[in-house]
Amino acid sequence: MDQLPSLQRSLDQLHAVTSAKSLGSSAAASSSATNKAQFLLAGRGFDAEKLSRELRQHELKASFEPKESLGACDLDGFLRHHHEMIVVTAIEEALAASTRAAQQSAMNALTSEFQSSKAKLMQDLQGKSTPAPLASQRPVNLPSTTSTSFIPAAKATTSTQPSAMSEAMQVYAAAVRAYFQAKSLSVPEFNLIEAFASAAKSLVAPSLSTDSAEHESLCVWELLGQMTQHRSSTSSLRSVALAAGARKFFESRYVVFIETKLAQLNAPRGGDFGRRALVLTYVRDVQQILPPQQVWAVVYYLLRSGSLSDAIAVAEGQLSSSSSLPLVIEALQHIASTSSAEKVQPLEQANPALYHKLTTVFDTLVATNKSSPSLPTNRFEVAVVNLVTGRDPLFRNAGVVENIEDFLWQVQFCSQQHTDPLDVATKVLALVQPSEFNHTTLGGVFEYVRLLVVCQRFDAAVESLAAKGFVVEAVHVAISLAPHIKSNNPDFFTRLLRQYIHQFQTTNPSDAAMYIACHPDADMVRALSSDLLLDTVAFQALAGATDPTDGSRIPGALDLYQTRTEVREIVLWASQQAQNQGRHEDALQLLTLVGDVEGGMVLLNAQLTRTLSTPVCHVDWISDGPCNEMLLEL
């Protein structure tokens, strides 16, 4: 009995230990059941932990918390509870996705309705009649502004259509583009005529004959390059420099002719080199001229090939062969002493006595030849005396002046002895009629063009080229001469430029804008640029656009050749012209390009007033919600 209290304590302790073990095993069993449940859910594609977190975020726990403790539930109750949570989460996600889809669909519907309403509004503003045709008479009295800077712009977007420019057009356009790039970089030494000559040379294929259009065009460019090589400040000196350049062109061509002739005949030249040996071989073996005429022939052909110093040296070595040689040598030395000056002083003013003696010799030789044709007269002596005195620039010396180039060279050499070369050129054009050239052949067409160029009738040369179908060459000749000579017929150049750019302005609007910038008249440039905008409707490519990301302005093709102020004036003028032609939508787009909000509102108000004053009912588009939104946006 005494042991009963002790036994009772032992039972109590045993019960306490058993209870503790039961609780521990129960907690372990609960944890094991939870892991198994999550494993089973994961096998079926459910993330119980993620769903539990989302449920806690949506505050669904208070509504779906089980009334009884989870610890007291079995495994089936635990799985049933999580299944309910999964269903609730799926419902919430489906509801959110449906809401987002409905909102996006509503936004798309509103946008589509807004665009259709906008198009309907612009159609109502324009009316039911078709837009008026483009006006044929283009205004030119635009307000002028002074170009102060050049704005480099990004390359404008071009049309995706195939280019309408031929190979020759593209080659010449590349030269014009290089000219404007050099101008933007302030390169003073860029020669546009040389660039065009290089372009024409690239078009000459080795297989082409020498009488092809490409060869003839290259010859014209070489002539222009020589004539414009030296610039003068005054118009009188300019004509003298042009004449001197033409003379050097014919001299260099004759040297090539002599070399080609000797190569064809395989004429032996010996061991001597230089211009003098070349001419001596030509006179002896090709012309087969014997003394005493040989010395005069050598002097003439040395002058013809541009070697004045060699001509003096040959004449000084043959003083005894003719009584007039000393007089000719003195005249040649006078020409050589003043050759570096811009204008050679005429022999009649510098040395009247010598001039009188030489003209007497010339008149005697000509009179003798006319009165007694049977008597031998040295035709080369007559030619040389005529050259140094300039007695008769139009003198036709048979056997010496054999072609048009010989004649034109004689005219230019004799014009040195005259105060105004243009007077001599006028006499040439009065003597040589266009009917003397065969205009049905390429050679005849370009020979006449070279005659006009040598006589400094550049406008007539351009017109002649254009009339014979060489529009590409005519346009670029006119462009190249603009910095050197002021045109007497600017209207013709404007019409020619319109005709040229019309061929490719749709597919190459940027190139068309570049050629318009070549026009020397600033007001005409703005008028032609405005017409280009309306004809091509390439508003963004020409006038620029607005960057939607930051609202900055993206320059267009016009910005490459005009200042920003001038581009704005061009666009505003084009907008005004579009309104006059009934193209209100184009007018509004042009105003938008330059950011003229006030002008756009004035245009919309005017068109709304005009539309509402008509008997046709337009209540539908006025009361339309998206239309109101568009008006508010504008």
C-alpha positions in Angstrom: 0.0 0.0 0.0 2.9 2.2 0.7 3.9 1.7 -2.9 0.6 2.9 -4.4 1.6 6.6 -4.5 4.8 5.7 -6.2 2.9 3.6 -8.7 0.4 6.4 -9.3 3.3 8.7 -10.1 4.8 6.2 -12.4 1.4 5.9 -14.3 1.2 9.7 -14.4 4.6 9.9 -15.9 3.9 7.2 -18.4 0.7 8.9 -19.4 2.5 12.2 -19.9 5.2 10.5 -22.1 2.6 8.7 -24.1 0.7 11.9 -24.7 3.8 13.7 -25.9 4.7 11.0 -28.3 1.1 11.0 -29.6 1.2 14.8 -30.2 4.6 14.5 -32.0 3.5 11.7 -34.2 0.4 13.6 -35.0 2.3 16.7 -36.1 4.7 14.6 -38.2 1.8 12.9 -39.8 0.2 16.2 -40.6 3.4 17.6 -42.2 3.8 14.4 -44.2 0.2 14.7 -45.4 0.8 18.2 -46.5 3.9 17.3 -48.5 2.1 14.4 -50.1 -0.9 16.7 -51.0 1.4 19.2 -52.7 3.2 16.5 -54.5 0.0 15.1 -55.8 -1.2 18.6 -57.0 2.1 19.2 -58.6 1.8 16.0 -60.6 -1.4 17.4 -62.0 0.1 20.7 -62.9 -1.0 22.8 -59.9 1.3 24.9 -57.8 -0.3 24.9 -54.4 2.2 27.3 -52.8 1.6 29.9 -55.7 -2.1 29.5 -55.5 -2.0 29.9 -51.7 -0.1 33.2 -52.1 -2.4 34.5 -54.8 -5.4 33.7 -52.6 -3.9 35.6 -49.8 -3.2 38.5 -52.1 -6.9 38.5 -53.3 -8.0 38.4 -49.7 -10.1 35.3 -50.3 -8.9 33.7 -47.1 -11.6 35.2 -44.9 -14.4 34.1 -47.2 -13.2 30.6 -47.8 -11.5 29.7 -44.5 -12.8 26.3 -43.2 -14.7 26.5 -39.9 -12.9 23.6 -38.4 -9.1 23.3 -37.8 -7.1 21.7 -40.5 -5.2 19.7 -38.0 -8.4 17.9 -37.1 -9.2 17.2 -40.8 -8.2 14.2 -42.7 -6.3 14.0 -46.0 -9.5 14.0 -48.1 -10.7 17.2 -46.4 -7.3 18.9 -47.0 -7.4 18.0 -50.8 -11.0 19.2 -51.0 -10.1 22.5 -49.5 -7.2 23.1 -52.0 -9.4 22.0 -54.9 -11.8 24.7 -53.9 -9.0 27.3 -53.8 -7.8 26.3 -57.3 -11.3 26.7 -58.7 -11.6 30.1 -57.1 -8.2 31.2 -58.5 -9.1 30.0 -62.0 -12.4 32.0 -61.9 -10.5 35.1 -60.8 -7.9 34.8 -63.6 -10.6 34.2 -66.3 -12.5 37.2 -65.1 -9.3 39.4 -65.3 -8.4 38.1 -68.8 -11.9 38.7 -70.0 -11.8 42.2 -68.7 -8.5 43.0 -70.4 -9.8 41.5 -73.7 -13.0 43.5 -73.5 -11.1 46.8 -72.9 -8.7 46.1 -75.8 -11.5 45.3 -78.1 -13.3 48.5 -77.1 -10.1 50.5 -77.8 -9.7 49.0 -81.2 -13.3 49.6 -82.0 -13.0 53.3 -81.0 -9.8 53.7 -83.0 -11.4 52.2 -86.1 -14.5 54.3 -85.7 -12.4 57.4 -85.2 -10.4 56.8 -88.4 -13.5 56.1 -90.5 -15.2 59.2 -89.0 -12.2 61.2 -89.8 -12.2 60.1 -93.4 -15.9 60.8 -93.7 -15.4 64.3 -92.2 -12.7 65.1 -94.8 -14.9 63.8 -97.6 -17.7 66.0 -96.4 -15.4 69.0 -96.1 -14.3 68.5 -99.7 -17.7 68.0 -101.0 -18.9 65.4 -103.5 -17.3 67.1 -106.6 -13.8 65.9 -107.8 -10.8 68.1 -107.0 -10.0 70.8 -109.6 -7.1 70.0 -112.0 -3.8 71.5 -111.4 -3.4 75.1 -112.5 -1.2 75.4 -115.6 -0.1 79.0 -114.8 2.2 78.8 -111.7 2.7 82.0 -109.6 6.2 83.2 -109.1 5.8 86.3 -106.9 6.5 84.6 -103.6 8.0 86.5 -100.7 11.7 86.1 -100.9 14.0 85.4 -98.0 17.7 85.5 -97.7 19.5 82.1 -97.3 21.6 82.3 -94.2 22.7 78.8 -93.5 22.6 75.3 -94.9 20.8 72.7 -92.9 22.2 69.1 -93.3 19.3 66.7 -93.3 18.9 63.0 -93.1 18.3 61.1 -96.4 14.7 61.5 -97.3 12.6 58.5 -98.0 12.1 57.7 -101.7 9.4 56.0 -103.6 9.4 52.2 -103.8 8.6 52.4 -107.5 11.4 51.7 -110.0 13.4 54.8 -110.9 12.3 56.5 -114.1 15.8 58.0 -114.6 18.0 56.6 -117.4 21.6 55.7 -117.0 22.7 59.1 -118.3 20.3 60.9 -116.0 21.6 59.0 -113.0 25.2 59.7 -113.9 24.6 63.4 -114.3 22.5 63.5 -111.1 25.4 62.0 -109.2 27.6 64.9 -110.4 24.9 67.5 -109.3 24.6 65.8 -105.9 28.4 66.0 -105.5 28.3 69.7 -106.3 25.7 70.3 -103.6 27.7 68.3 -101.1 30.8 70.3 -101.8 28.7 73.5 -101.5 27.5 72.4 -98.1 31.1 71.8 -97.0 32.1 75.2 -98.4 34.5 73.6 -100.9 35.4 76.6 -103.2 37.4 74.6 -105.9 34.6 72.3 -107.0 34.2 72.6 -110.8 30.7 71.5 -111.9 31.7 71.5 -115.6 34.6 69.2 -114.9 32.2 66.9 -113.0 29.8 66.9 -115.9 32.7 66.2 -118.3 33.7 63.2 -116.1 30.1 62.0 -116.1 30.0 62.2 -119.9 33.3 60.4 -120.2 32.0 57.5 -118.1 29.2 57.1 -120.5 31.6 56.7 -123.5 32.0 53.0 -124.1 35.1 51.7 -126.0 32.9 50.0 -128.5 31.1 53.2 -129.4 32.2 55.0 -132.6 33.7 58.5 -132.5 30.6 60.0 -134.0 28.3 58.7 -131.3 26.2 61.1 -129.2 28.3 60.3 -126.1 31.5 61.3 -127.9 30.0 64.5 -129.3 28.6 65.4 -125.8 32.0 64.9 -124.3 33.5 67.2 -126.9 31.0 69.9 -125.9 31.9 69.5 -122.2 35.6 69.7 -123.0 35.0 72.9 -125.0 33.0 74.5 -122.1 35.7 73.4 -119.6 38.4 75.2 -121.6 36.3 78.3 -122.1 35.4 78.7 -118.4 38.8 77.8 -117.0 39.6 81.4 -116.3 37.1 83.8 -114.8 37.1 87.5 -115.2 35.4 90.2 -113.1 33.9 92.3 -116.0 31.8 91.3 -118.9 34.2 92.6 -121.5 37.1 90.7 -120.0 34.9 87.7 -119.5 34.2 87.5 -123.3 38.0 87.7 -124.0 38.7 84.9 -121.5 36.0 82.7 -123.1 37.4 83.3 -126.6 40.9 82.5 -125.4 39.6 79.3 -123.8 37.9 78.3 -127.1 41.2 78.9 -129.0 43.1 76.6 -126.6 40.5 73.9 -127.0 40.9 73.8 -130.8 44.7 73.9 -130.4 44.8 70.9 -128.1 42.4 69.0 -130.5 44.7 69.7 -133.4 47.7 68.3 -131.6 45.7 65.1 -131.1 44.8 65.1 -134.8 48.5 65.5 -135.9 49.6 62.6 -133.5 46.8 60.4 -134.8 47.6 61.1 -138.4 51.3 60.4 -137.9 50.5 57.1 -136.1 48.2 56.0 -138.9 50.8 56.7 -141.6 53.7 55.3 -139.5 55.6 58.5 -140.3 59.2 58.4 -138.9 59.8 61.2 -136.4 63.5 60.6 -135.7 65.0 61.2 -132.3 63.6 64.7 -131.8 60.7 65.2 -129.3 58.5 68.1 -128.7 55.9 70.1 -130.6 58.4 71.5 -133.1 59.5 68.0 -134.2 56.0 66.8 -134.4 54.9 69.7 -136.7 58.0 69.4 -138.9 57.2 65.7 -139.4 53.6 66.5 -140.2 54.5 69.2 -142.7 57.2 67.2 -144.4 55.6 63.7 -144.5 51.9 64.3 -144.4 51.4 67.7 -146.1 54.5 67.1 -148.2 55.2 70.9 -148.4 58.6 71.8 -149.8 60.7 75.0 -149.4 60.2 78.0 -149.6 56.6 77.5 -148.5 57.7 75.0 -145.8 58.8 77.6 -143.2 55.5 79.4 -143.4 53.6 76.1 -143.2 55.6 75.1 -140.1 55.0 78.5 -138.5 51.3 78.3 -139.2 50.9 74.8 -137.8 52.9 75.6 -134.7 50.5 78.5 -134.1 47.6 76.2 -134.9 48.8 73.7 -132.3 49.3 76.4 -129.7 53.1 76.6 -129.6 53.8 80.3 -130.0 57.4 80.1 -128.7 58.3 77.4 -131.2 56.8 79.4 -134.0 59.0 82.4 -133.1 62.1 80.1 -132.9 61.5 78.6 -136.3 60.9 82.0 -137.9 64.0 83.4 -136.4 66.0 80.6 -137.9 64.7 81.3 -141.4 65.0 85.1 -141.6 66.5 85.0 -145.1 63.8 83.0 -146.6 61.2 85.8 -146.8 61.2 89.6 -146.6 58.1 89.6 -144.4 59.4 87.2 -141.8 61.1 89.9 -139.6 57.8 91.8 -139.5 55.9 88.6 -138.5 58.5 87.8 -135.8 58.1 91.2 -134.3 54.3 90.8 -134.2 54.6 87.3 -132.7 56.9 88.6 -130.0 54.4 91.3 -129.1 51.6 88.7 -128.8 53.9 86.5 -126.7 54.8 89.4 -124.4 51.2 90.1 -123.6 49.9 86.6 -123.5 50.0 86.4 -119.7 47.7 89.5 -119.4 43.9 89.1 -119.4 43.6 90.9 -122.7 46.2 91.2 -125.5 46.7 94.7 -126.6 45.9 94.9 -130.3 48.9 95.4 -132.6 47.2 98.4 -134.2 47.3 100.2 -130.9 50.7 98.9 -129.6 52.7 99.4 -132.8 50.7 101.2 -135.6 53.6 101.3 -138.0 54.2 97.6 -137.8 50.5 97.0 -138.2 50.4 99.1 -141.3 53.3 97.3 -142.9 51.8 93.9 -142.2 48.4 94.8 -143.5 50.0 96.2 -146.6 51.7 92.8 -147.1 48.4 91.0 -146.6 46.5 93.2 -149.0 49.2 92.9 -151.6 49.2 89.1 -151.3 45.4 88.8 -151.5 45.2 91.2 -154.4 48.0 89.4 -156.3 46.2 86.1 -155.8 42.9 87.5 -157.1 44.4 89.3 -160.1 46.8 86.6 -161.2 45.7 83.2 -159.9 48.4 81.5 -162.0 51.1 83.2 -160.0 52.3 81.2 -157.0 51.2 82.7 -153.7 52.2 81.3 -150.4 48.8 80.6 -148.8 50.5 79.9 -145.5 52.2 83.3 -145.5 48.8 84.9 -146.1 47.3 82.9 -143.2 50.1 83.8 -140.8 50.0 87.6 -141.6 46.3 87.5 -141.3 46.5 85.9 -137.8 49.1 88.3 -136.4 47.2 91.4 -137.6 43.6 90.2 -137.3 42.9 91.8 -140.6 40.1 89.5 -141.7 38.9 87.0 -139.1 36.4 85.5 -141.6 39.0 85.0 -144.4 38.6 81.7 -146.1 42.0 80.5 -147.2 41.6 77.5 -149.4 44.1 74.8 -148.6 44.7 76.1 -145.1 41.3 76.5 -143.5 39.9 73.0 -144.3 37.1 72.6 -141.8 34.8 74.4 -139.4 37.3 73.9 -136.5 40.1 75.6 -138.5 37.8 78.4 -139.3 36.7 78.9 -135.7 40.2 78.8 -134.4 41.2 81.5 -136.9 38.3 83.6 -135.7 39.4 83.3 -132.1 43.0 84.0 -132.8 42.2 87.1 -134.9 39.8 88.3 -132.2 42.8 89.0 -130.0 43.5 92.0 -132.2 39.9 93.3 -131.8 38.5 95.3 -128.8 35.4 93.1 -128.5 35.4 89.4 -129.5 31.6 89.4 -129.5 31.5 91.7 -132.5 33.6 89.2 -134.4 31.3 86.4 -133.2 28.2 88.3 -134.4 29.8 88.5 -137.9 30.5 84.8 -137.8 26.9 83.9 -137.1 25.8 86.3 -139.9 28.2 84.5 -142.3 27.7 80.9 -141.3 24.0 80.0 -141.5 22.4 77.0 -139.8 21.5 75.6 -143.2 25.2 74.9 -143.9 25.1 72.1 -141.3 23.5 68.7 -141.8 21.2 68.6 -138.8 20.0 65.1 -139.7 23.3 63.7 -138.4 24.9 63.8 -135.0 28.0 65.4 -136.3 26.1 68.3 -137.9 23.9 68.9 -134.8 26.9 69.1 -132.5 29.1 71.1 -134.9 26.4 73.8 -135.0 26.1 73.6 -131.2 29.9 74.1 -130.8 29.7 77.0 -133.2 27.1 78.7 -131.0 29.2 78.0 -127.9 32.4 79.4 -129.4 30.4 82.5 -130.5 29.2 82.7 -126.9 25.6 82.3 -127.8 25.0 79.9 -124.9 21.2 80.2 -124.8 20.9 79.4 -128.5 23.2 76.4 -128.0 21.0 75.1 -125.2 17.8 75.6 -127.2 19.4 73.9 -130.2 20.3 70.8 -128.1 16.8 70.6 -126.6 15.1 71.1 -130.0 17.1 68.1 -131.4 16.0 65.9 -128.5 19.2 66.1 -126.3 17.3 67.3 -123.3 19.6 65.7 -120.7 22.6 67.5 -122.2 20.7 70.8 -122.7 19.6 70.9 -119.0 23.1 70.2 -117.6 24.8 72.7 -120.0 22.4 75.4 -118.8 23.0 74.4 -115.2 26.8 74.4 -115.6 26.8 77.8 -117.3 24.6 79.6 -114.7 27.5 80.5 -112.4 29.5 81.9 -115.3 27.0 83.6 -117.6 23.7 85.3 -116.9 21.0 83.8 -119.2 19.2 86.1 -121.5 16.2 83.8 -121.6 15.4 82.5 -118.1 11.9 81.5 -119.1 13.2 79.0 -121.5 15.4 77.4 -118.9 12.4 77.2 -116.5 10.3 75.4 -119.1 13.2 73.1 -119.9 13.8 72.3 -116.2 10.0 71.6 -115.8 10.1 69.3 -118.8 13.2 67.4 -117.5 12.1 66.8 -113.9 8.6 65.8 -115.0 10.1 62.6 -116.3 11.1 61.3 -112.9 9.5 63.5 -110.2 7.1 60.8 -109.2 9.7 58.1 -108.6 12.6 60.4 -107.6 11.1 63.4 -105.9 14.3 64.1 -104.0 16.3 64.3 -107.2 13.7 66.6 -108.7 14.0 68.9 -105.7 17.8 68.9 -106.2 17.5 70.0 -109.8 15.0 72.7 -108.9 17.6 74.1 -106.5 19.9 74.6 -109.5 17.7 77.4 -110.8 19.4 80.7 -110.3 16.2 82.6 -109.5 15.2 82.1 -105.8 11.6 83.0 -106.3 11.3 80.5 -109.2 12.9 77.9 -107.0 10.2 78.3 -104.4 7.5 78.3 -107.0 8.8 75.1 -108.6 9.3 73.4 -105.2 5.6 74.2 -104.3 4.5 72.7 -107.6 6.6 69.6 -106.9 4.9 69.1 -103.6 1.4 69.3 -105.1 2.3 67.2 -108.2 4.0 64.3 -106.3 2.1 64.5 -103.0 5.4 63.3 -101.4 4.9 65.7 -98.5 7.0 63.9 -95.9 9.9 63.0 -98.3 10.2 66.6 -99.5 9.1 68.8 -96.6 10.0 66.5 -93.7 7.9 64.9 -90.9 7.5 64.9 -87.1 9.1 62.2 -85.1 6.3 60.5 -83.1 8.7 59.5 -80.2 10.0 62.9 -79.2 8.1 65.4 -81.4 11.3 66.6 -83.2 11.3 67.5 -86.9 12.7 65.1 -89.4 14.2 67.1 -92.3 13.1 66.4 -95.9 14.8 66.7 -99.3 14.0 70.4 -99.5 16.0 71.0 -96.3 19.2 70.0 -98.2 18.9 73.0 -100.5 16.8 75.6 -98.6 16.8 77.1 -95.2 14.1 76.0 -92.7 12.4 79.4 -93.1 12.3 79.0 -96.9 11.0 75.4 -96.6 8.2 76.7 -94.3 7.3 79.4 -96.9 7.2 76.8 -99.7 4.9 74.5 -97.7 2.6 77.3 -96.7 2.4 78.5 -100.3 1.7 75.0 -101.5 -1.0 74.7 -98.9 -2.6 77.9 -100.2 -2.4 76.6 -103.7 -4.0 73.3 -102.6 -6.9 75.2 -101.1 -7.4 77.1 -104.3 -7.5 73.9 -106.2 -10.0 72.3 -103.9 -7.6 69.9 -102.3 -8.4 70.7 -98.7 -7.1 67.4 -97.2 -3.7 68.0 -98.8 -3.8 71.6 -97.6 -4.4 70.4 -94.0 -1.6 67.9 -94.2 0.8 70.5 -95.4 -0.2 72.8 -92.6 0.3 70.0 -90.1 3.8 69.4 -91.5 5.0 72.9 -90.5 3.0 72.9 -87.2 0.6 75.7 -88.3 -2.2 74.8 -85.8 -3.8 78.1 -86.2 -3.9 77.8 -90.0 -5.3 74.3 -89.7 -8.1 75.5 -87.4 -8.9 78.4 -89.7 -9.1 76.0 -92.6 -11.3 73.5 -90.7 -13.6 76.3 -89.5 -14.0 77.7 -93.1 -14.8 74.3 -94.5 -17.2 73.5 -91.7 -19.0 76.9 -92.3 -19.1 76.2 -96.0 -20.4 72.7 -95.5 -23.1 73.6 -93.0 -24.3 76.4 -95.3 -25.2 73.8 -97.9 -28.7 72.2 -97.9 -27.3 68.8 -97.4 -27.7 67.5 -93.9 -24.4 66.7 -92.1 -25.7 66.2 -88.6 -24.5 62.6 -88.5 -20.8 63.3 -88.7 -21.1 66.5 -86.5 -22.7 64.6 -83.7 -20.4 61.7 -84.0 -18.3 61.2 -80.9 -15.0 60.3 -82.6 -15.3 63.3 -85.0 -15.6 65.5 -82.0 -12.5 63.9 -80.5 -10.6 64.6 -83.8 -11.6 68.2 -83.7 -10.4 68.5 -80.2 -7.1 66.9 -81.2 -6.7 69.3 -84.0 
